Amino acid sequence: MQQKYTLKELPEIAQKIIKKAKSKVLLFNGEMGSGKTTLIKEITKQLGVVDIASSPTFSLVNEYQTNKGETIYHFDFYRINSEEEAYDIGIEDYFYSNAWCFIEWGDKVQNLLPLEIVNINIQVLTENQRTIDIKNDV
């Protein structure tokens, strides 16, 4: 599914991603500033997270709880230098926990990703408009 959207349409896009995802491991791809974290914030909101989601750039992973008691993990691997660093945080336990896992800069841990993931590609068109392409790799 490829679609153009604006910030105003983020709730609708987030709902589509949740409904169409065939895996709970979502890989968000896009250049710096393309809106990966903004989209993840909206998806967590739609899933019932009451805390404000933020980028885990320095901690590598943030954990959120939904209002139904479900756990969501949000990863940002931008600052890691090797897959070994991801191993050190126990990445496999997160990925195979059956919890939602939202991953930014997943290309840095490409060899560690599960086979079944959802690839979400974001491309900047203008300051206020993006294109999103969602592909279930299952």
N, C-alpha and C positions, 0 to 999 in steps of 0.2 A: 504494500500500500504506500503510495507516494502522494503527499499532500502538502500544499502551501498553508501556512498559518501565521497568525499574528499573536502577540501576547494576550490579547483579549480572548482568543480562541483556545488558550492553553487548557482550561478545564475539559473542554470537549476532546482535545487531543489526548490528554491524560486518560480519560475514560476509555477511549478507543484502544489505547495501548494495553490497559488492564484487561479489557474484554478479549482482545485478539491474541494476547501472549499465550503461547503454548508451553512456555517454561517460565519459572520464576527468576531465572538468571537473565538480567537485561544488560546488554552492553551498549553504552551510549558513546557514539563516535561523532567527532566534529572538532573543528579548530578551536583554539583558545577563544573564549568569548562568544561561542556560537549559541549558548543557552542550555548546555547539558544540565548544569546544576539547577537552573530555573525550572526546567521540565521535571527533573527529579523531585524538586520541592512540591510541585503541583501534583505529581503522582502520589507522593506520600500523603498529601492532604486528602486526595480522593480515597485513599485506602484507610483513612481515619486516624492519621497521626496528628496528635494535638500539639506536640512540640514543634518548634520551627526547625526545619531541616536546613543544614548548612554543609558546605563542602568540607570533607575531611582531609584537606590537602596535607596537613602536617601530621595528623593522627593515623592516616591511611584508611581508617574505617570508623564510621559513626553508626550507632545502633539506635533505632527508634522503636517505640511501642505504639501500636494502634489502639483505638478505643475498644477493640475486641480482644486485646491481649496478644496479638500477633507481633512477631519481631520482623523488622526490616533492617537490612544492612546496606550501607551506602559506602562504596569504596572510591578512592581517588588515588590512582597509582602514578600520577604525574611525576612525583619526586623520587620514586624508587629507582635504584640503579641496576638492580638485578632481580631475577625471579626468586632468588634465595631470600631476599627480604620479605617477599610475599609468603614464602614457606614459613618464615619465622613467626608470622602472625597467625599461622594455622589456617591458611586460606581454604584448604580442602574442607575443613569442618564447616566453614561458612557456606561454601558453594553447595554442599550436599546436605544441608540442614533442613531443606524444604521450606526455608524462609525466602521472602523476596530479597534478591541481591541486585543492587543497582551499581554498575561499574563504570567509572570514568577512566579513560586512558588505559583501557584493557589490552591494547596492543603491547603493553609492557609486560603482560603476564599471559600472552597468547597461548603458550604451551601448557598452562595450568588450567585453562578454562574448561568447563564441562563441554561435552559434545552437543548437548541440547541447550541452546541459548537463543535469545531474541536480540538481533542486531538492529539498533536504532541509529540511523545516520541523519545528522542534522547539517544542513548547509545554509549559510547566510545568503539571503538574496538582497535585502536592504537592511537598514538599521532596525526596522520594525517588522520585517517579514523573513520567515525561514521556510525551508522545505524539509519535510521529514519523510524518511523511507523506513518502513518497519518490515523486517524479514525474520520469520521464524526458522531457525536452523535446527530442525529436529529430525 
